[in-house]
């Protein structure tokens, strides 16, 4: 299962879902789905998100369970 810390990072940077969406070129709804775990982003999108927050992608997305 893919988990993420997008919501926490957004809060730390004081970005709204819309702010983050505009920075990476997706809709606000996509950010909401990623945060809830209802949408697994592509590698490209995951890398864009990690670049916005200036952290390694592994700090944003984690693979848990099913090992």
Secondary structure as GFF3:
##gff-version 3
##sequence-region A 1 67
A	DSSP	beta_strand	2	4	.	.	.	ID=ss1
A	DSSP	alpha_helix	6	13	.	.	.	ID=ss2
A	DSSP	alpha_helix	17	24	.	.	.	ID=ss3
A	DSSP	alpha_helix	28	36	.	.	.	ID=ss4
A	DSSP	alpha_helix	43	53	.	.	.	ID=ss5
A	DSSP	alpha_helix	57	60	.	.	.	ID=ss6
A	DSSP	beta_strand	61	63	.	.	.	ID=ss7
###
